[in-house]
């Protein structure tokens, strides 16, 4: 405090002093959202398959971090419950899944009110074509009497990608 000063005039006295006023304001506690990674890159994902990536939401503030994580694209889904309610220093990891429907780059965002947008990228790629493989490569029935049946097993497998479909044809009139 300043001791002040005093004016004396006939019949009037004026006292001036500096008064220090201290006070404490009450601030609303604020959350401080941190997301890692800051952007999610799924890389190349084959059409018809899924890829899963996780992200962690942390509250570094003193207020509660509340909200719902929302995807901007139908090909990007949140596998875990998307509602968040994090206290101070709490964190939660959420899994996301990308399932491309077409070839080419995919750009989406994940939104959480107090965290801002989280960019998500992927590249939809066509799976490799199917490749038919037969085993054994040659069938030998040995000696078979006329009019008697003979059976042989053939394993048909796909050594490529995608789905192998079709009909197996015999290219010989003497065999059914």
C-alpha positions, 0 to 999 in steps of 0.5 A: 500500500502507498502511504498516500498523502494528505491535503489540508485546506482551511475547513477541508482535509483530503486524503488520497491513498492507493489501495491494492485489491486482490481477487481470484477469478474462477475459470471453467476447466478446459480439456486439452485434446491430443490425438496420436497419430495426428493423421491416419494413413492406411496405405494400399488396401485391396478392394473387398478386404479391410485394414484396421488402424488405431488412434489414441485420444488423450486429455492433457487439460483439466476439464473433461473431454467429452464427445463422439468420434464421427467418420465422414466416409461410409468406407471408414468405420469406428470399431469401438464405441465412439463416445468419449468421456476423458478426465484429466490425463486420461487416454483411450485408444479407438480402432478404425477400419477401412474397407475400400469399394473402388480403386484410387485415393480415399480421403476421409476425416474423423471428427471430435468436437474439441479435437478438430479434424483428423485426416484419414487416407488410403489407396483402394487397389484392385486385388490381383487376378485369380490364377487357376492351378490343378493338381495333379497336372496329369491324370493317369487312370492306369488300365481300366476295363471297358464299361467299368468306371475309374475315378480320380481326384483333382485339386483346383486352387487359386494361386492368385487373388480375387475369386476363382469361378468357372466350370471344369471341362473335360477335353476328351470325348472318351471321358465323361 
